[in-house]
Amino acid sequence: MEKAKTRQEMADEYGYHRNTFAKVLKDNNITLTPGLLTLKEQELIYEKLGRPYYKRRSNKQKKTTSE
């Protein structure tokens, strides 16, 4: 089941810093309500920006090198 997402989660999906993501939203005339992004708002973002093909790994997922 889909859920509401934070702006940080959406920015991570696109590989942007959250401030850059906010600028991208503004440049694309995407106005959102404060708080979590609803499913409807997420779909609006996907519609205007396209589905992200890049998903940044979180720090927990990054491989560590051992010597």
N, CA, C and O atoms as a GROMACS GRO file, in nm:
protein
  268
    1MET      N    1   0.084  -0.119   0.000
    1MET     CA    2   0.000   0.000   0.000
    1MET      C    3   0.088   0.125   0.000
    1MET      O    4   0.186   0.132   0.074
    2GLU      N    5   0.053   0.220  -0.082
    2GLU     CA    6   0.127   0.345  -0.088
    2GLU      C    7   0.099   0.428   0.037
    2GLU      O    8  -0.004   0.410   0.103
    3LYS      N    9   0.191   0.517   0.068
    3LYS     CA   10   0.175   0.600   0.186
    3LYS      C   11   0.219   0.742   0.157
    3LYS      O   12   0.284   0.770   0.056
    4ALA      N   13   0.183   0.831   0.247
    4ALA     CA   14   0.231   0.969   0.237
    4ALA      C   15   0.383   0.968   0.252
    4ALA      O   16   0.438   0.883   0.322
    5LYS      N   17   0.449   1.062   0.187
    5LYS     CA   18   0.595   1.069   0.192
    5LYS      C   19   0.638   1.209   0.234
    5LYS      O   20   0.564   1.306   0.219
    6THR      N   21   0.758   1.216   0.287
    6THR     CA   22   0.816   1.346   0.318
    6THR      C   23   0.879   1.402   0.191
    6THR      O   24   0.903   1.328   0.095
    7ARG      N   25   0.905   1.530   0.192
    7ARG     CA   26   0.974   1.591   0.078
    7ARG      C   27   1.114   1.532   0.064
    7ARG      O   28   1.165   1.518  -0.047
    8GLN      N   29   1.177   1.500   0.177
    8GLN     CA   30   1.310   1.440   0.173
    8GLN      C   31   1.307   1.305   0.103
    8GLN      O   32   1.396   1.275   0.023
    9GLU      N   33   1.206   1.225   0.130
    9GLU     CA   34   1.194   1.095   0.064
    9GLU      C   35   1.178   1.112  -0.088
    9GLU      O   36   1.239   1.038  -0.166
   10MET      N   37   1.097   1.208  -0.127
   10MET     CA   38   1.078   1.232  -0.270
   10MET      C   39   1.207   1.286  -0.333
   10MET      O   40   1.244   1.246  -0.443
   11ALA      N   41   1.274   1.377  -0.265
   11ALA     CA   42   1.400   1.430  -0.316
   11ALA      C   43   1.501   1.318  -0.334
   11ALA      O   44   1.573   1.314  -0.434
   12ASP      N   45   1.507   1.226  -0.239
   12ASP     CA   46   1.599   1.112  -0.248
   12ASP      C   47   1.568   1.025  -0.369
   12ASP      O   48   1.659   0.974  -0.434
   13GLU      N   49   1.440   1.008  -0.399
   13GLU     CA   50   1.401   0.928  -0.515
   13GLU      C   51   1.458   0.986  -0.644
   13GLU      O   52   1.498   0.912  -0.735
   14TYR      N   53   1.463   1.117  -0.652
   14TYR     CA   54   1.514   1.184  -0.772
   14TYR      C   55   1.664   1.212  -0.764
   14TYR      O   56   1.723   1.257  -0.862
   15GLY      N   57   1.724   1.187  -0.651
   15GLY     CA   58   1.868   1.210  -0.636
   15GLY      C   59   1.903   1.355  -0.610
   15GLY      O   60   2.016   1.397  -0.635
   16TYR      N   61   1.806   1.433  -0.559
   16TYR     CA   62   1.828   1.574  -0.529
   16TYR      C   63   1.844   1.597  -0.380
   16TYR      O   64   1.793   1.520  -0.298
   17HIS      N   65   1.915   1.703  -0.346
   17HIS     CA   66   1.911   1.755  -0.209
   17HIS      C   67   1.773   1.815  -0.191
   17HIS      O   68   1.712   1.859  -0.288
   18ARG      N   69   1.720   1.817  -0.069
   18ARG     CA   70   1.583   1.865  -0.050
   18ARG      C   71   1.564   2.011  -0.092
   18ARG      O   72   1.456   2.048  -0.138
   19ASN      N   73   1.667   2.094  -0.076
   19ASN     CA   74   1.655   2.234  -0.119
   19ASN      C   75   1.650   2.245  -0.272
   19ASN      O   76   1.574   2.325  -0.327
   20THR      N   77   1.730   2.163  -0.339
   20THR     CA   78   1.727   2.161  -0.486
   20THR      C   79   1.593   2.110  -0.534
   20THR      O   80   1.537   2.161  -0.631
   21PHE      N   81   1.541   2.008  -0.466
   21PHE     CA   82   1.410   1.952  -0.502
   21PHE      C   83   1.301   2.060  -0.489
   21PHE      O   84   1.212   2.068  -0.574
   22ALA      N   85   1.308   2.140  -0.385
   22ALA     CA   86   1.212   2.248  -0.366
   22ALA      C   87   1.219   2.347  -0.483
   22ALA      O   88   1.116   2.395  -0.530
   23LYS      N   89   1.340   2.376  -0.530
   23LYS     CA   90   1.358   2.467  -0.644
   23LYS      C   91   1.302   2.404  -0.771
   23LYS      O   92   1.238   2.472  -0.851
   24VAL      N   93   1.325   2.275  -0.791
   24VAL     CA   94   1.271   2.205  -0.908
   24VAL      C   95   1.118   2.211  -0.907
   24VAL      O   96   1.056   2.235  -1.010
   25LEU      N   97   1.059   2.189  -0.791
   25LEU     CA   98   0.913   2.197  -0.779
   25LEU      C   99   0.865   2.337  -0.815
   25LEU      O  100   0.768   2.353  -0.890
   26LYS      N  101   0.933   2.438  -0.762
   26LYS     CA  102   0.895   2.576  -0.789
   26LYS      C  103   0.909   2.609  -0.938
   26LYS      O  104   0.821   2.671  -0.997
   27ASP      N  105   1.020   2.567  -0.997
   27ASP     CA  106   1.044   2.593  -1.139
   27ASP      C  107   0.940   2.527  -1.229
   27ASP      O  108   0.915   2.573  -1.341
   28ASN      N  109   0.880   2.419  -1.180
   28ASN     CA  110   0.778   2.347  -1.256
   28ASN      C  111   0.636   2.382  -1.212
   28ASN      O  112   0.540   2.313  -1.245
   29ASN      N  113   0.624   2.493  -1.138
   29ASN     CA  114   0.494   2.543  -1.091
   29ASN      C  115   0.413   2.437  -1.016
   29ASN      O  116   0.291   2.426  -1.034
   30ILE      N  117   0.483   2.360  -0.932
   30ILE     CA  118   0.415   2.259  -0.850
   30ILE      C  119   0.401   2.316  -0.710
   30ILE      O  120   0.501   2.332  -0.639
   31THR      N  121   0.279   2.346  -0.671
   31THR     CA  122   0.251   2.402  -0.540
   31THR      C  123   0.192   2.291  -0.452
   31THR      O  124   0.098   2.223  -0.492
   32LEU      N  125   0.248   2.274  -0.335
   32LEU     CA  126   0.207   2.167  -0.245
   32LEU      C  127   0.162   2.223  -0.111
   32LEU      O  128   0.200   2.333  -0.072
   33THR      N  129   0.081   2.145  -0.042
   33THR     CA  130   0.039   2.184   0.093
   33THR      C  131   0.152   2.153   0.190
   33THR      O  132   0.236   2.067   0.163
   34PRO      N  133   0.155   2.222   0.304
   34PRO     CA  134   0.258   2.192   0.405
   34PRO      C  135   0.240   2.050   0.460
   34PRO      O  136   0.131   1.993   0.457
   35GLY      N  137   0.349   1.994   0.509
   35GLY     CA  138   0.343   1.862   0.571
   35GLY      C  139   0.375   1.751   0.472
   35GLY      O  140   0.437   1.774   0.368
   36LEU      N  141   0.332   1.631   0.507
   36LEU     CA  142   0.358   1.514   0.424
   36LEU      C  143   0.290   1.528   0.287
   36LEU      O  144   0.186   1.592   0.274
   37LEU      N  145   0.352   1.466   0.187
   37LEU     CA  146   0.297   1.469   0.052
   37LEU      C  147   0.195   1.357   0.038
   37LEU      O  148   0.227   1.240   0.057
   38THR      N  149   0.074   1.393   0.005
   38THR     CA  150  -0.032   1.295  -0.013
   38THR      C  151  -0.008   1.215  -0.141
   38THR      O  152   0.077   1.253  -0.222
   39LEU      N  153  -0.081   1.107  -0.158
   39LEU     CA  154  -0.068   1.028  -0.280
   39LEU      C  155  -0.102   1.111  -0.403
   39LEU      O  156  -0.038   1.098  -0.507
   40LYS      N  157  -0.201   1.197  -0.390
   40LYS     CA  158  -0.241   1.284  -0.501
   40LYS      C  159  -0.127   1.380  -0.538
   40LYS      O  160  -0.100   1.402  -0.657
   41GLU      N  161  -0.061   1.436  -0.438
   41GLU     CA  162   0.052   1.528  -0.464
   41GLU      C  163   0.170   1.452  -0.524
   41GLU      O  164   0.238   1.503  -0.612
   42GLN      N  165   0.194   1.331  -0.476
   42GLN     CA  166   0.302   1.249  -0.533
   42GLN      C  167   0.276   1.222  -0.680
   42GLN      O  168   0.367   1.233  -0.762
   43GLU      N  169   0.153   1.186  -0.714
   43GLU     CA  170   0.118   1.159  -0.853
   43GLU      C  171   0.135   1.284  -0.939
   43GLU      O  172   0.178   1.275  -1.054
   44LEU      N  173   0.101   1.402  -0.884
   44LEU     CA  174   0.121   1.527  -0.956
   44LEU      C  175   0.269   1.548  -0.986
   44LEU      O  176   0.305   1.587  -1.097
   45ILE      N  177   0.353   1.522  -0.889
   45ILE     CA  178   0.498   1.536  -0.908
   45ILE      C  179   0.546   1.438  -1.015
   45ILE      O  180   0.620   1.477  -1.105
   46TYR      N  181   0.504   1.311  -1.005
   46TYR     CA  182   0.545   1.211  -1.103
   46TYR      C  183   0.496   1.248  -1.244
   46TYR      O  184   0.566   1.226  -1.343
   47GLU      N  185   0.377   1.304  -1.251
   47GLU     CA  186   0.320   1.344  -1.380
   47GLU      C  187   0.402   1.456  -1.444
   47GLU      O  188   0.429   1.453  -1.564
   48LYS      N  189   0.440   1.555  -1.363
   48LYS     CA  190   0.512   1.672  -1.417
   48LYS      C  191   0.661   1.645  -1.438
   48LYS      O  192   0.719   1.692  -1.535
   49LEU      N  193   0.722   1.568  -1.346
   49LEU     CA  194   0.866   1.546  -1.353
   49LEU      C  195   0.903   1.411  -1.414
   49LEU      O  196   1.019   1.387  -1.448
   50GLY      N  197   0.805   1.323  -1.428
   50GLY     CA  198   0.833   1.187  -1.474
   50GLY      C  199   0.871   1.100  -1.355
   50GLY      O  200   0.911   1.150  -1.249
   51ARG      N  201   0.859   0.971  -1.373
   51ARG     CA  202   0.897   0.878  -1.267
   51ARG      C  203   1.048   0.878  -1.252
   51ARG      O  204   1.120   0.876  -1.353
   52PRO      N  205   1.099   0.880  -1.130
   52PRO     CA  206   1.244   0.881  -1.112
   52PRO      C  207   1.304   0.746  -1.151
   52PRO      O  208   1.249   0.641  -1.117
   53TYR      N  209   1.413   0.748  -1.222
   53TYR     CA  210   1.482   0.624  -1.256
   53TYR      C  211   1.601   0.603  -1.164
   53TYR      O  212   1.658   0.494  -1.159
   54TYR      N  213   1.636   0.707  -1.091
   54TYR     CA  214   1.752   0.705  -1.002
   54TYR      C  215   1.703   0.702  -0.860
   54TYR      O  216   1.622   0.785  -0.820
   55LYS      N  217   1.750   0.607  -0.784
   55LYS     CA  218   1.716   0.605  -0.642
   55LYS      C  219   1.846   0.601  -0.564
   55LYS      O  220   1.921   0.503  -0.570
   56ARG      N  221   1.872   0.706  -0.491
   56ARG     CA  222   1.994   0.719  -0.413
   56ARG      C  223   1.992   0.617  -0.299
   56ARG      O  224   1.889   0.596  -0.235
   57ARG      N  225   2.104   0.557  -0.274
   57ARG     CA  226   2.115   0.467  -0.160
   57ARG      C  227   2.121   0.548  -0.032
   57ARG      O  228   2.183   0.654  -0.028
   58SER      N  229   2.058   0.499   0.070
   58SER     CA  230   2.070   0.564   0.200
   58SER      C  231   2.205   0.523   0.260
   58SER      O  232   2.268   0.429   0.212
   59ASN      N  233   2.246   0.590   0.363
   59ASN     CA  234   2.372   0.557   0.429
   59ASN      C  235   2.373   0.413   0.478
   59ASN      O  236   2.478   0.348   0.479
   60LYS      N  237   2.258   0.362   0.518
   60LYS     CA  238   2.249   0.226   0.568
   60LYS      C  239   2.270   0.125   0.457
   60LYS      O  240   2.315   0.013   0.483
   61GLN      N  241   2.237   0.161   0.334
   61GLN     CA  242   2.247   0.069   0.222
   61GLN      C  243   2.384   0.071   0.154
   61GLN      O  244   2.417  -0.020   0.078
   62LYS      N  245   2.463   0.174   0.180
   62LYS     CA  246   2.593   0.186   0.113
   62LYS      C  247   2.685   0.073   0.158
   62LYS      O  248   2.689   0.034   0.274
   63LYS      N  249   2.758   0.023   0.061
   63LYS     CA  250   2.853  -0.083   0.092
   63LYS      C  251   2.971  -0.025   0.168
   63LYS      O  252   3.016   0.086   0.139
   64THR      N  253   3.019  -0.100   0.262
   64THR     CA  254   3.139  -0.057   0.334
   64THR      C  255   3.254  -0.142   0.286
   64THR      O  256   3.236  -0.259   0.252
   65THR      N  257   3.371  -0.084   0.283
   65THR     CA  258   3.488  -0.159   0.241
   65THR      C  259   3.564  -0.202   0.365
   65THR      O  260   3.588  -0.122   0.456
   66SER      N  261   3.601  -0.326   0.367
   66SER     CA  262   3.681  -0.374   0.480
   66SER      C  263   3.819  -0.408   0.430
   66SER      O  264   3.837  -0.451   0.316
   67GLU      N  265   3.915  -0.389   0.514
   67GLU     CA  266   4.054  -0.413   0.472
   67GLU      C  267   4.109  -0.535   0.535
   67GLU      O  268   4.224  -0.571   0.511
   0.00000   0.00000   0.00000
